[in-house]
Amino acid sequence: MVQKIKGLLDEIGTAARAYNAGEVESASDRLVKQIRENIATHPKGFVKELGVAIGTFDRQRSDDLCGELAVHLRTRAKPYPFAESESILGILRRKRYFDQIIKVADVLIQTGQDEPGIRRQYAQALLDLGHITASLDVLQVLEQDCLETNNIAELAEARGLKGRARKQIYMDAATDKRPGTMIRQQLEDAVLDYAGVYRKKKDHIWHGINAVALLERAKRDKISLAKGLPDATATATAILKQITSKKKSDLWDYATAGEACLALKDYSQAFEWMLRYTQKNKDADAFEYASTLRQFEEVWKLDDSKKEHAKILHLLREALLRQEGGRVEIENPAQNLITATALEADKQFEQILGKDRYKTFQWYRKGLDRASGVAQIRDRSGNGHGSGFLIRGADLHQGIGQKCVVVTNAHVVSDDLAEQNSIPAALPADEVRIRFEAKDSNKEFEVDQILFSSPRSELDCTILSLKSHIVHENPYPIAKRLPLVDKNQRVYVIGHPRGGGLSYSIDDNLLLDHERPVVHYRAPTEGGSSGSPVFNQDWDLVALHHAGGMNMKKLNGKAGTYPANEGIYFQSIRDAVVAKLG
């Protein structure tokens, strides 16, 4: 390979000296291709290339790179270097590409890179994807190996992850009904895992604060645990003292101190620590904020209806919503919006946040408000078929009037037999039931008539009037123009993925390109998102989401394909409605 690269460099040099731009470009393209095809053979170069792909959310490129690495590993004479192996898994983890971690770590282990740090990250990814039993099996072996080799650092990590796995088993079962004996034992074992590590070495404050959180949760759930476990209040006080005595705190220290204050019922100080945690920080990513939000919602059971809780939750959600790689699922969106509106009107809250931060909170609250107009399209049995959203009729055509109508895809709702017989099959209008989770999740609306429809091969849009009147206090402002494609523009999709609850889809939300009437972006969406509104960074309506794929044809005459989602530019829909209705 080195000889081929040297030959191509010589070729470029010769062409450059001859001022032959065409030959320089041709040889350069072949050089890039040669390096890319063999990048896995150069570990340091591979780490850099993967970092670029992950940093730009180029999922297709990262998939290709991981595939190339797997092929190389199986033909390599010796194990891949540990430092680069660990870096590769860490880069993937930062953007929550857990499926790729599992694939890469599995092949690394098969081909001799069996260091504890690799197996730990493998177990962690299994856990993050919900494969709890498989993760515990890996951790059990890892723990035993660490004991035999006296690897104290990795032993602590393995036991902490065992605690996390057992914690998750309990949380998954801890619904309104009291968990059974076996599940309650998982909670106690998780406390023992965490507390055991912290007791041996007080520097492991992550383990200590998790023990505190679970001890407090046991009290809340009225579950008696074994005697001899640490006292939650004393441990939280000690951890807080450790952090405040540090000369320099890191990102996780802020989150840990926030949890310690929760245990001490000092919500104002908890909020202060979370303010520091969610400030613009180069070390923070979606992974950190999502993990902390999950801990506060699932374990600490912070409640949006309580102001002191809501201030902390909204702070975390606002930070996560601004991160590329984050997804915010909206539990009880109506309550979320009511609370956020109250906080926005609170002058004391404004003073605490500061003017700049308060503006970002206003942006976040505006995003919550947009959710109030998003609909779930269901059949008569209550199965989710897609999403839709409210728009004021007059914003489409003056003849429709001021009443609100629902916009969705033609492949979701249509009375055209061709659409009903296609895949996916559209629902006929009289079979449709519409629910607005952020308004009243118990109320369903039926369709009065289809006012406009364009097949999936064209604008893929259906506009519905409802039999019952519905109020939408803040109609969506429609973007007057499409954003510039400058690699910094992002879009936000709000819908009902997988037929479930409302969710902001912002895992990978870069605007890629547009060519009227379509817009391409990399916000990943799932089944049930068809018909969702697509917003720009100012929360103005840009497009109607309708399709996506790994090999979408590029726009504006550009050659090739790329992984992208596609929306229909809303101004194009409005023009078509005007043309049809006169």
C-alpha positions as CSV (number, residue, x, y, z in Angstrom):
1,M,0.0,0.0,0.0
2,V,2.8,2.4,0.9
3,Q,4.4,1.9,-2.6
4,K,1.0,2.7,-4.3
5,I,0.6,5.9,-2.2
6,K,4.2,6.9,-3.1
7,G,3.5,6.3,-6.7
8,L,0.4,8.4,-6.7
9,L,2.2,11.2,-4.9
10,D,4.9,11.1,-7.6
11,E,2.1,11.2,-10.2
12,I,0.6,14.3,-8.5
13,G,4.0,16.0,-8.4
14,T,4.7,15.4,-12.1
15,A,1.2,16.7,-13.1
16,A,1.6,19.7,-10.9
17,R,5.0,20.6,-12.4
18,A,3.3,20.3,-15.8
19,Y,0.4,22.6,-14.7
20,N,-2.0,19.8,-15.7
21,A,-4.9,20.5,-13.3
22,G,-7.0,17.6,-14.6
23,E,-4.3,15.0,-13.9
24,V,-3.6,16.5,-10.5
25,E,-7.3,16.2,-9.6
26,S,-7.6,12.7,-11.0
27,A,-4.5,11.4,-9.2
28,S,-5.6,13.2,-6.0
29,D,-9.0,11.4,-6.1
30,R,-7.3,8.1,-6.5
31,L,-4.9,8.9,-3.7
32,V,-7.8,9.7,-1.3
33,K,-9.6,6.6,-2.4
34,Q,-6.5,4.4,-1.8
35,I,-5.9,5.9,1.7
36,R,-9.6,5.6,2.7
37,E,-9.7,1.9,1.5
38,N,-6.7,1.1,3.7
39,I,-7.2,3.5,6.6
40,A,-7.9,0.6,9.1
41,T,-4.3,-0.6,8.6
42,H,-3.1,2.7,10.2
43,P,-4.6,2.8,13.7
44,K,-3.8,6.5,14.5
45,G,-5.1,7.6,11.1
46,F,-8.2,5.4,11.6
47,V,-9.0,7.1,15.0
48,K,-8.7,10.6,13.3
49,E,-10.9,9.6,10.4
50,L,-13.5,8.0,12.6
51,G,-13.5,11.1,14.8
52,V,-14.2,13.3,11.8
53,A,-17.1,11.0,10.7
54,I,-18.6,10.9,14.2
55,G,-18.1,14.6,14.7
56,T,-20.0,15.5,11.6
57,F,-22.7,12.8,12.3
58,D,-21.9,11.0,9.1
59,R,-23.4,7.7,10.1
60,Q,-22.9,6.1,6.7
61,R,-19.1,6.9,6.8
62,S,-18.8,5.6,10.4
63,D,-20.6,2.4,9.5
64,D,-18.3,1.9,6.5
65,L,-15.2,2.6,8.7
66,C,-16.3,0.1,11.3
67,G,-17.0,-2.5,8.6
68,E,-13.5,-1.9,7.1
69,L,-12.0,-2.2,10.6
70,A,-13.7,-5.5,11.2
71,V,-12.4,-6.9,7.9
72,H,-8.9,-5.7,8.7
73,L,-9.0,-7.2,12.2
74,R,-9.8,-10.6,10.9
75,T,-6.8,-10.7,8.6
76,R,-4.4,-8.9,11.0
77,A,-1.4,-10.9,12.3
78,K,-1.5,-9.4,15.8
79,P,-4.1,-7.6,18.0
80,Y,-5.0,-4.0,17.3
81,P,-3.2,-1.6,19.6
82,F,-5.0,-1.1,22.9
83,A,-4.8,2.7,23.0
84,E,-6.4,3.1,19.6
85,S,-8.9,0.4,20.3
86,E,-10.0,2.1,23.5
87,S,-10.2,5.5,21.6
88,I,-12.3,4.1,18.9
89,L,-14.9,2.7,21.3
90,G,-14.8,6.0,23.3
91,I,-15.5,8.1,20.2
92,L,-18.5,5.9,19.3
93,R,-19.8,6.1,22.8
94,R,-19.7,9.9,22.9
95,K,-22.3,10.0,20.1
96,R,-24.3,7.0,21.6
97,Y,-23.5,4.7,18.6
98,F,-23.9,1.7,20.9
99,D,-24.7,-0.8,18.1
100,Q,-21.3,0.0,16.4
101,I,-19.5,-0.3,19.8
102,I,-20.9,-3.9,20.1
103,K,-19.8,-4.9,16.6
104,V,-16.3,-3.4,16.9
105,A,-15.7,-4.6,20.5
106,D,-16.9,-8.1,19.6
107,V,-14.3,-8.4,16.8
108,L,-11.6,-6.8,18.8
109,I,-12.1,-9.4,21.5
110,Q,-12.3,-12.2,19.0
111,T,-9.0,-11.1,17.4
112,G,-7.0,-11.0,20.7
113,Q,-7.5,-7.5,22.0
114,D,-9.0,-8.7,25.3
115,E,-7.9,-6.0,27.7
116,P,-10.4,-5.3,30.5
117,G,-11.1,-1.8,29.2
118,I,-12.4,-3.2,25.9
119,R,-14.7,-5.8,27.6
120,R,-16.0,-3.1,29.9
121,Q,-17.0,-0.8,27.1
122,Y,-18.5,-3.9,25.4
123,A,-20.6,-4.6,28.5
124,Q,-21.5,-0.9,28.8
125,A,-22.9,-0.8,25.2
126,L,-24.9,-4.0,25.8
127,L,-26.4,-2.3,28.8
128,D,-27.2,0.9,27.0
129,L,-29.0,-1.0,24.3
130,G,-31.1,-2.9,27.0
131,H,-29.3,-6.2,26.8
132,I,-29.0,-6.4,30.6
133,T,-28.5,-10.2,31.1
134,A,-25.9,-10.3,28.4
135,S,-24.1,-7.4,30.0
136,L,-24.1,-9.0,33.4
137,D,-22.6,-12.2,31.9
138,V,-19.7,-10.2,30.5
139,L,-19.3,-8.2,33.7
140,Q,-19.3,-11.4,35.8
141,V,-16.3,-12.8,33.9
142,L,-14.6,-9.4,33.8
143,E,-14.9,-9.0,37.6
144,Q,-13.4,-12.5,38.2
145,D,-10.5,-11.7,35.9
146,C,-9.8,-8.4,37.6
147,L,-9.8,-10.1,41.0
148,E,-7.3,-12.7,39.7
149,T,-5.0,-10.1,38.2
150,N,-5.5,-7.5,41.0
151,N,-6.7,-4.9,38.5
152,I,-8.2,-2.6,41.1
153,A,-9.2,0.2,38.7
154,E,-11.1,-2.0,36.3
155,L,-12.6,-4.0,39.1
156,A,-14.2,-0.8,40.5
157,E,-15.6,0.0,37.0
158,A,-17.0,-3.5,36.5
159,R,-18.7,-3.5,39.9
160,G,-20.1,-0.1,39.2
161,L,-21.6,-1.3,35.9
162,K,-23.0,-4.4,37.6
163,G,-24.7,-1.9,40.0
164,R,-26.1,0.0,37.0
165,A,-27.4,-3.1,35.4
166,R,-29.2,-4.2,38.6
167,K,-30.5,-0.7,39.1
168,Q,-32.0,-0.8,35.6
169,I,-33.7,-4.1,36.3
170,Y,-35.4,-2.6,39.3
171,M,-36.3,0.7,37.5
172,D,-37.8,-1.3,34.6
173,A,-40.0,-3.2,37.0
174,A,-40.8,-0.3,39.4
175,T,-44.2,0.7,38.0
176,D,-47.3,1.5,40.0
177,K,-47.3,-2.0,41.4
178,R,-44.8,-3.1,44.1
179,P,-41.9,-5.1,42.6
180,G,-41.6,-8.8,43.7
181,T,-39.0,-10.2,46.0
182,M,-36.5,-11.1,43.3
183,I,-36.7,-7.6,41.8
184,R,-36.4,-5.9,45.2
185,Q,-33.2,-8.0,45.7
186,Q,-31.8,-6.5,42.6
187,L,-32.1,-3.0,44.2
188,E,-30.3,-4.2,47.3
189,D,-27.5,-5.9,45.3
190,A,-27.1,-2.7,43.2
191,V,-26.6,-0.7,46.4
192,L,-24.1,-3.2,47.6
193,D,-22.2,-3.0,44.3
194,Y,-21.9,0.7,44.4
195,A,-21.4,1.1,48.1
196,G,-18.7,-1.6,48.2
197,V,-16.5,0.3,45.7
198,Y,-17.0,3.7,47.5
199,R,-16.3,2.2,50.9
200,K,-12.9,0.9,49.7
201,K,-11.9,4.1,48.0
202,K,-13.7,7.4,48.7
203,D,-12.4,8.9,45.4
204,H,-15.0,6.8,43.6
205,I,-17.7,9.4,44.2
206,W,-19.7,8.2,41.1
207,H,-20.3,4.9,42.9
208,G,-21.0,6.7,46.2
209,I,-23.7,9.0,44.8
210,N,-25.4,6.1,43.0
211,A,-25.6,4.2,46.3
212,V,-27.1,7.3,47.8
213,A,-29.7,7.7,45.0
214,L,-30.8,4.0,45.4
215,L,-31.0,4.2,49.2
216,E,-33.3,7.3,48.8
217,R,-35.3,5.5,46.2
218,A,-35.8,2.5,48.5
219,K,-37.1,4.9,51.2
220,R,-39.5,6.4,48.7
221,D,-40.7,3.0,47.6
222,K,-41.0,1.8,51.2
223,I,-38.6,-1.1,50.6
224,S,-36.6,-2.4,53.6
225,L,-33.0,-3.2,52.7
226,A,-30.4,-5.2,54.6
227,K,-28.8,-3.7,57.8
228,G,-25.3,-2.3,57.6
229,L,-25.7,-0.3,54.4
230,P,-24.4,3.3,54.5
231,D,-26.5,6.2,55.6
232,A,-27.7,8.2,52.5
233,T,-27.6,11.6,54.3
234,A,-24.1,11.1,55.7
235,T,-22.7,9.8,52.4
236,A,-24.2,12.7,50.4
237,T,-22.8,15.2,52.9
238,A,-19.3,13.6,52.6
239,I,-19.4,13.6,48.8
240,L,-20.5,17.2,48.7
241,K,-17.6,18.1,51.0
242,Q,-15.2,16.2,48.8
243,I,-16.3,18.1,45.7
244,T,-16.4,21.6,47.3
245,S,-12.8,21.1,48.6
246,K,-11.4,20.3,45.2
247,K,-9.2,23.0,43.6
248,K,-10.7,22.2,40.2
249,S,-14.0,20.3,39.5
250,D,-14.8,18.4,36.4
251,L,-18.1,18.0,34.5
252,W,-19.3,15.0,36.4
253,D,-18.5,16.6,39.8
254,Y,-21.2,19.2,39.0
255,A,-23.7,16.5,38.3
256,T,-22.7,14.5,41.4
257,A,-22.9,17.5,43.6
258,G,-26.4,18.2,42.2
259,E,-27.5,14.7,43.2
260,A,-26.0,15.0,46.7
261,C,-28.0,18.2,47.2
262,L,-31.1,16.3,46.1
263,A,-30.5,13.7,48.8
264,L,-30.1,16.6,51.3
265,K,-33.4,18.2,50.0
266,D,-31.5,21.4,49.1
267,Y,-33.2,22.0,45.8
268,S,-31.9,25.6,45.4
269,Q,-28.2,24.3,45.7
270,A,-29.0,21.4,43.4
271,F,-30.2,23.9,40.8
272,E,-27.0,26.0,41.2
273,W,-24.8,22.9,40.6
274,M,-26.9,22.0,37.5
275,L,-26.5,25.5,36.2
276,R,-22.8,25.0,36.2
277,Y,-23.2,21.5,34.7
278,T,-25.3,22.8,31.8
279,Q,-23.2,25.8,30.9
280,K,-21.6,25.7,27.5
281,N,-18.9,23.2,28.1
282,K,-16.5,21.7,25.6
283,D,-16.5,18.5,27.6
284,A,-20.2,18.0,27.6
285,D,-22.1,16.1,25.0
286,A,-25.5,14.5,24.5
287,F,-24.3,11.4,26.3
288,E,-23.6,13.2,29.6
289,Y,-26.8,15.2,29.6
290,A,-29.0,12.3,28.6
291,S,-27.5,10.1,31.3
292,T,-28.1,12.7,34.0
293,L,-31.6,13.5,32.8
294,R,-32.4,9.7,32.9
295,Q,-31.0,9.5,36.5
296,F,-33.1,12.4,37.7
297,E,-36.3,11.2,36.0
298,E,-36.1,7.5,36.6
299,V,-34.2,7.1,39.9
300,W,-34.9,10.4,41.7
301,K,-38.4,10.6,40.3
302,L,-38.3,14.4,39.9
303,D,-41.8,15.7,39.0
304,D,-42.6,18.4,36.6
305,S,-45.6,19.5,38.6
306,K,-43.3,20.6,41.5
307,K,-41.5,23.9,40.8
308,E,-38.3,23.0,42.5
309,H,-38.1,19.8,40.5
310,A,-39.2,21.3,37.2
311,K,-36.5,24.0,37.3
312,I,-33.8,21.3,37.3
313,L,-35.5,19.1,34.7
314,H,-36.1,21.9,32.3
315,L,-32.6,23.1,32.6
316,L,-31.3,19.6,31.6
317,R,-33.8,19.2,28.8
318,E,-32.9,22.7,27.4
319,A,-29.2,21.7,27.4
320,L,-29.9,18.3,25.8
321,L,-32.1,19.8,23.2
322,R,-29.3,22.1,22.1
323,Q,-26.8,19.2,21.8
324,E,-26.2,17.4,18.5
325,G,-26.7,13.8,19.3
326,G,-29.5,14.3,21.8
327,R,-33.1,13.3,21.9
328,V,-35.8,14.6,24.3
329,E,-38.8,12.4,24.8
330,I,-41.7,14.4,26.2
331,E,-43.5,12.8,29.1
332,N,-46.7,14.6,29.9
333,P,-46.1,17.4,27.4
334,A,-49.1,19.5,28.6
335,Q,-47.6,19.7,32.1
336,N,-44.2,20.4,30.7
337,L,-45.5,23.3,28.7
338,I,-47.5,24.7,31.6
339,T,-44.5,24.6,33.9
340,A,-42.1,26.0,31.4
341,T,-44.5,28.9,30.7
342,A,-44.7,29.6,34.4
343,L,-40.9,29.5,34.8
344,E,-40.5,31.8,31.9
345,A,-42.8,34.4,33.5
346,D,-40.9,34.1,36.8
347,K,-38.6,37.2,37.2
348,Q,-36.6,35.5,39.9
349,F,-35.9,32.6,37.6
350,E,-34.8,35.0,34.9
351,Q,-32.4,36.7,37.4
352,I,-30.9,33.4,38.4
353,L,-30.3,32.2,34.9
354,G,-28.9,35.5,33.7
355,K,-30.0,37.3,30.5
356,D,-28.1,35.1,28.0
357,R,-29.2,31.8,29.5
358,Y,-32.7,33.1,30.0
359,K,-32.9,33.7,26.2
360,T,-32.0,30.1,25.6
361,F,-34.7,29.0,28.0
362,Q,-37.2,31.1,26.1
363,W,-36.0,29.2,22.9
364,Y,-36.6,25.9,24.7
365,R,-40.1,26.9,25.9
366,K,-41.0,27.9,22.3
367,G,-39.9,24.4,21.2
368,L,-42.2,22.9,23.9
369,D,-45.1,25.1,22.6
370,R,-44.6,23.7,19.1
371,A,-45.3,20.2,20.5
372,S,-48.9,21.3,21.4
373,G,-49.9,21.2,17.8
374,V,-48.5,17.8,16.9
375,A,-51.0,15.0,16.4
376,Q,-50.8,11.2,16.4
377,I,-52.7,9.6,13.5
378,R,-54.3,6.4,14.7
379,D,-56.7,3.8,13.4
380,R,-60.0,2.9,15.1
381,S,-58.2,0.3,17.2
382,G,-55.8,2.9,18.6
383,N,-52.7,1.8,16.6
384,G,-50.4,4.6,15.6
385,H,-49.9,5.1,11.9
386,G,-48.1,8.4,11.7
387,S,-48.0,12.0,12.8
388,G,-49.6,15.2,11.7
389,F,-49.8,18.8,12.9
390,L,-52.2,21.7,13.2
391,I,-52.1,24.7,10.9
392,R,-54.4,27.6,10.6
393,G,-56.5,27.2,7.5
394,A,-56.1,30.8,6.4
395,D,-52.3,30.3,6.3
396,L,-52.9,27.8,3.6
397,H,-55.8,29.4,1.7
398,Q,-58.1,32.3,2.7
399,G,-61.1,30.2,1.6
400,I,-60.5,27.7,4.4
401,G,-60.9,30.4,7.0
402,Q,-59.5,30.7,10.5
403,K,-60.3,27.2,11.7
404,C,-57.4,24.8,12.2
405,V,-56.8,21.9,9.9
406,V,-54.5,18.9,10.2
407,V,-51.6,18.3,7.8
408,T,-50.1,14.8,7.3
409,N,-48.8,12.6,4.5
410,A,-50.8,11.1,1.7
411,H,-49.2,7.8,2.5
412,V,-50.6,8.1,6.0
413,V,-54.2,9.3,5.2
414,S,-55.8,9.2,1.8
415,D,-59.1,8.2,0.1
416,D,-57.2,7.3,-3.1
417,L,-57.3,3.5,-3.6
418,A,-53.8,3.6,-5.0
419,E,-52.4,5.0,-1.8
420,Q,-54.4,2.6,0.3
421,N,-53.0,-0.4,-1.7
422,S,-49.4,0.8,-1.6
423,I,-46.8,0.1,1.0
424,P,-47.1,1.6,3.6
425,A,-50.9,1.6,3.2
426,A,-52.7,4.8,3.8
427,L,-55.7,4.9,6.1
428,P,-59.0,6.0,4.6
429,A,-60.3,9.2,6.2
430,D,-63.3,7.6,7.9
431,E,-61.0,5.2,9.7
432,V,-58.8,7.9,11.2
433,R,-58.7,8.9,14.8
434,I,-56.5,11.9,15.8
435,R,-55.1,12.6,19.2
436,F,-53.2,15.6,20.5
437,E,-51.0,14.4,23.4
438,A,-49.9,17.8,24.4
439,K,-53.5,19.2,24.6
440,D,-55.7,16.4,25.9
441,S,-54.4,12.8,25.5
442,N,-57.8,11.3,26.2
443,K,-59.7,13.2,23.5
444,E,-59.9,11.9,19.9
445,F,-61.0,13.7,16.8
446,E,-62.5,12.4,13.6
447,V,-62.0,13.6,10.1
448,D,-64.7,15.7,8.5
449,Q,-63.3,15.8,5.0
450,I,-60.1,15.8,3.0
451,L,-59.6,19.4,1.7
452,F,-56.5,18.7,-0.3
453,S,-54.3,15.7,-1.2
454,S,-51.2,15.1,-3.3
455,P,-49.9,11.6,-3.8
456,R,-46.7,10.3,-2.4
457,S,-45.1,10.4,-5.8
458,E,-45.6,14.2,-5.8
459,L,-46.0,16.3,-2.6
460,D,-47.1,13.4,-0.4
461,C,-49.5,15.7,1.5
462,T,-53.1,15.4,2.8
463,I,-54.9,18.2,4.6
464,L,-57.9,17.3,6.8
465,S,-60.7,19.3,8.4
466,L,-62.0,17.9,11.7
467,K,-65.6,17.3,12.8
468,S,-65.0,18.9,16.2
469,H,-63.6,22.4,16.7
470,I,-60.0,22.6,18.1
471,V,-58.2,25.6,19.4
472,H,-54.5,26.1,18.6
473,E,-53.6,29.3,20.5
474,N,-50.2,29.8,18.9
475,P,-50.3,28.8,15.2
476,Y,-47.0,27.8,13.7
477,P,-45.2,30.6,11.9
478,I,-44.3,29.4,8.4
479,A,-40.7,30.0,7.3
480,K,-40.6,32.6,4.5
481,R,-37.5,31.0,3.0
482,L,-35.3,28.0,3.3
483,P,-32.1,28.3,5.4
484,L,-28.7,28.6,3.7
485,V,-26.9,25.3,3.4
486,D,-23.7,26.1,5.3
487,K,-23.0,23.0,7.4
488,N,-24.2,24.8,10.5
489,Q,-28.0,24.8,10.0
490,R,-30.1,22.4,12.0
491,V,-33.7,21.3,11.9
492,Y,-36.0,19.8,14.5
493,V,-38.6,17.1,13.9
494,I,-41.4,16.5,16.5
495,G,-43.5,13.4,16.1
496,H,-44.6,10.1,17.4
497,P,-41.8,7.6,16.5
498,R,-42.7,3.9,16.7
499,G,-46.3,5.0,17.5
500,G,-45.2,6.1,20.9
501,G,-45.2,9.3,22.9
502,L,-44.1,12.7,21.6
503,S,-40.4,13.0,20.9
504,Y,-38.0,15.6,19.5
505,S,-35.8,13.9,16.9
506,I,-32.5,15.7,17.0
507,D,-30.0,12.9,17.1
508,D,-28.4,14.0,13.8
509,N,-30.2,17.1,12.6
510,L,-27.9,18.8,10.1
511,L,-29.6,20.5,7.1
512,L,-27.9,18.8,4.1
513,D,-29.5,20.4,1.0
514,H,-32.7,21.6,-0.6
515,E,-34.1,21.8,-4.1
516,R,-37.7,22.9,-4.2
517,P,-40.0,21.2,-3.4
518,V,-37.8,18.9,-1.2
519,V,-35.5,19.5,1.8
520,H,-32.8,17.0,2.9
521,Y,-31.6,16.7,6.5
522,R,-30.0,14.1,8.7
523,A,-32.4,14.2,11.6
524,P,-33.0,10.4,12.1
525,T,-36.7,9.5,12.3
526,E,-38.5,6.2,12.8
527,G,-41.7,4.6,11.8
528,G,-44.6,6.8,13.0
529,S,-42.7,10.0,12.2
530,S,-44.2,10.4,8.8
531,G,-46.3,13.5,8.7
532,S,-44.3,15.3,11.4
533,P,-43.5,19.0,11.2
534,V,-39.9,20.0,10.5
535,F,-38.8,23.3,12.1
536,N,-35.8,25.5,11.5
537,Q,-33.6,26.8,14.4
538,D,-36.1,29.6,15.1
539,W,-38.9,27.1,15.4
540,D,-40.6,28.3,12.2
541,L,-42.3,25.6,10.1
542,V,-40.1,24.6,7.2
543,A,-41.3,21.3,5.9
544,L,-43.6,18.2,6.1
545,H,-41.5,15.1,6.9
546,H,-42.3,12.2,4.6
547,A,-39.4,9.9,3.8
548,G,-35.8,8.8,4.4
549,G,-33.2,6.3,3.5
550,M,-29.6,5.4,3.6
551,N,-29.2,6.0,-0.2
552,M,-31.1,9.1,-1.0
553,K,-30.2,10.7,-4.3
554,K,-28.4,14.0,-3.8
555,L,-30.0,17.2,-5.0
556,N,-29.1,20.0,-7.3
557,G,-27.5,17.8,-9.9
558,K,-24.9,16.4,-7.5
559,A,-23.7,12.9,-8.2
560,G,-24.2,10.0,-5.8
561,T,-26.3,9.3,-2.8
562,Y,-26.2,9.8,1.0
563,P,-28.1,8.8,4.1
564,A,-30.8,11.5,4.5
565,N,-34.4,12.2,5.5
566,E,-36.6,14.2,3.2
567,G,-39.3,16.8,3.9
568,I,-41.6,18.7,1.5
569,Y,-41.0,22.4,1.7
570,F,-44.1,23.9,3.2
571,Q,-44.2,26.9,0.8
572,S,-44.5,24.4,-2.1
573,I,-47.5,22.8,-0.3
574,R,-49.1,26.1,0.2
575,D,-48.6,27.1,-3.5
576,A,-50.2,23.8,-4.6
577,V,-53.2,24.4,-2.3
578,V,-53.7,27.9,-3.7
579,A,-53.4,26.5,-7.3
580,K,-56.0,23.8,-6.6
581,L,-58.5,25.8,-4.6
582,G,-58.2,29.0,-6.7
